[in-house]
Amino acid sequence: MFYDITVVQASKMLGNLKAMLEKAAEFAEAKKIEPEVLLTSRLAPDQFSLIRQIQICCDTAKLGAARLAGKSDSAPKHEDTETTLDELYARIAAVQDYLATYSAADFVDTASKEISLPWLDGKKMLGSTFAVSFVIPNLYFHVTTAYAILRHNGVDVGKLDYLGSIPFVE
C-alpha cells in the first residue's frame, strides 16, 4: 500500500506537473512572454514561486520514498538552482527515474518504522503517520499550488490536467 500511495502516485503527479509545465511553455510562446515570467510567479508575496513549488514537489517525492524505505542516503541531491523549463523537466525526470528504482518490497515494514526529520528536534513519527500526515499532503499542497499559479496566470490547465490519466476498470 505505501508503495502505491507514495512512489506510484508521486511519480504520476510529477508527470502531471510536467505536462502542466509543457502547457505553460505553449502559453508563453503563444502570448510572446518569457517562460521565466511564469516560473517566477507566485500567488501571494509571502508564498514560494512556481520554481520552488516544483522543487518541493520533487523533494517531497524522493525524500518521502527514501525515508519510508529506509534508504535516505540514496536520494539524489539537487542544489535548487533551476531557472528554466528544461532544468525543471530534467529535475522531474531525475526524480521519476529514482522512484522507478523502488518496488513494493522496499515498503514492507514501513508502517511501524520510526521516521525522524532533521527539523523536528529529535521528534519521531511512525512511517504510517509520516506517509499519510506529511508526505502525501505536502506533495499535493505543492502540486496544487503550482497548478493554481499557472491558472492564475492564464494557462489553460484544468482538473483533468491535475488528475492525469485514471486507470478505469472495464
C-alpha positions in Angstrom: 0.0 0.0 0.0 2.7 2.5 0.9 4.5 1.9 -2.4 1.3 2.7 -4.3 0.3 5.8 -2.3 3.8 7.3 -2.3 6.0 6.1 -5.1 3.5 5.3 -7.8 1.2 8.2 -7.1 4.1 10.7 -6.6 5.6 9.7 -9.9 2.2 10.1 -11.6 1.7 13.6 -10.1 5.2 14.6 -11.2 4.3 13.6 -14.7 1.1 15.6 -14.5 3.1 18.6 -13.2 5.5 18.2 -16.2 2.5 18.1 -18.6 1.2 21.3 -17.0 4.6 23.0 -17.4 4.5 22.0 -21.1 1.2 23.7 -21.4 2.8 26.7 -19.7 5.5 26.7 -22.3 3.0 26.7 -25.1 1.1 29.5 -23.4 4.2 31.6 -23.0 5.1 31.1 -26.7 1.6 32.0 -27.9 1.5 35.1 -25.7 5.0 36.1 -26.6 6.2 36.2 -22.9 9.3 34.7 -21.5 8.6 31.4 -19.6 10.6 32.8 -16.7 7.7 35.2 -16.1 5.5 32.2 -15.2 8.3 30.4 -13.4 8.9 33.2 -11.0 5.2 33.9 -10.4 3.6 33.3 -7.1 0.1 33.5 -5.7 1.0 35.8 -2.8 4.1 37.8 -1.9 4.9 35.5 1.0 4.5 32.3 -1.0 7.1 30.4 -3.0 7.4 30.9 -6.7 6.4 28.2 -9.3 10.0 27.1 -9.5 10.2 26.5 -5.7 6.8 24.7 -5.7 8.2 22.2 -8.3 11.5 21.8 -6.4 9.5 21.0 -3.2 7.3 18.5 -5.1 10.4 16.7 -6.3 12.0 16.8 -2.9 8.8 15.5 -1.2 8.5 12.6 -3.6 12.1 11.5 -3.5 12.8 12.0 0.2 9.4 10.7 1.2 10.1 7.4 -0.6 13.7 7.3 0.6 12.8 7.8 4.3 9.9 5.3 4.2 12.0 2.7 2.6 15.0 3.3 4.9 17.2 4.5 2.1 17.6 8.2 2.9 21.2 8.3 1.7 20.2 7.0 -1.8 18.1 10.0 -2.7 19.6 12.2 -5.5 20.8 15.6 -4.3 19.6 18.7 -6.0 21.0 22.2 -5.5 17.8 24.1 -6.2 19.4 26.1 -8.9 16.8 25.5 -11.7 15.7 28.6 -13.6 14.4 27.3 -16.9 11.7 24.9 -18.0 14.3 22.5 -19.3 16.1 22.4 -16.0 12.8 21.7 -14.2 11.9 19.0 -16.7 15.3 17.4 -16.0 14.7 17.5 -12.3 11.3 15.9 -12.6 12.7 13.2 -14.8 15.6 12.5 -12.4 13.2 12.1 -9.5 10.8 9.9 -11.6 13.9 7.7 -12.6 14.9 7.5 -8.9 11.3 6.5 -7.9 11.4 3.8 -10.6 14.2 2.0 -8.6 11.7 1.2 -5.8 9.4 -1.8 -5.6 6.6 -2.7 -3.2 9.1 -5.0 -1.4 11.0 -1.8 -0.2 8.0 -0.8 1.9 7.2 -4.0 3.7 7.8 -2.7 7.2 7.0 1.0 6.5 4.0 1.4 8.8 6.0 0.7 12.1 9.3 2.3 11.0 10.3 5.3 13.1 10.9 8.4 10.9 12.8 11.4 12.1 13.2 14.6 10.1 16.2 17.0 10.5 14.0 19.9 11.6 11.9 18.1 14.2 14.4 18.4 17.0 14.6 14.7 17.8 10.9 14.0 17.5 9.8 10.9 15.6 6.7 9.5 14.0 5.7 6.2 12.6 6.1 5.6 8.9 2.3 5.3 8.5 1.9 8.8 10.1 4.7 10.2 8.0 3.2 8.9 4.8 -0.4 9.9 5.5 0.1 13.1 7.5 3.2 14.6 5.9 4.4 13.2 2.5 1.0 12.9 0.7 -0.5 16.2 1.9 2.8 18.1 1.3 3.1 16.7 -2.2 -0.5 17.6 -3.1 -0.3 21.0 -1.5 2.7 22.0 -3.7 1.3 20.4 -6.9 -2.0 22.2 -6.2 -0.2 25.5 -5.6 1.8 25.1 -8.8 -1.4 24.4 -10.7 -3.0 27.5 -9.1 -0.1 29.7 -10.1 -0.4 28.5 -13.7 -4.2 29.0 -13.7 -3.9 32.4 -12.1 -1.6 33.5 -14.9 -4.0 32.3 -17.6 -2.5 28.9 -18.6 -5.3 26.7 -19.8 -5.0 23.9 -17.3 -8.0 22.2 -15.7 -8.9 19.4 -13.3 -8.0 16.7 -15.7 -4.5 18.1 -16.2 -4.1 18.0 -12.4 -5.6 14.4 -12.1 -3.9 13.0 -15.1 -5.0 9.6 -16.5 -7.2 7.5 -14.4 -7.0 3.7 -14.8 -10.6 2.7 -15.1 -11.7 -0.9 -14.8 -13.5 -2.3 -17.9 
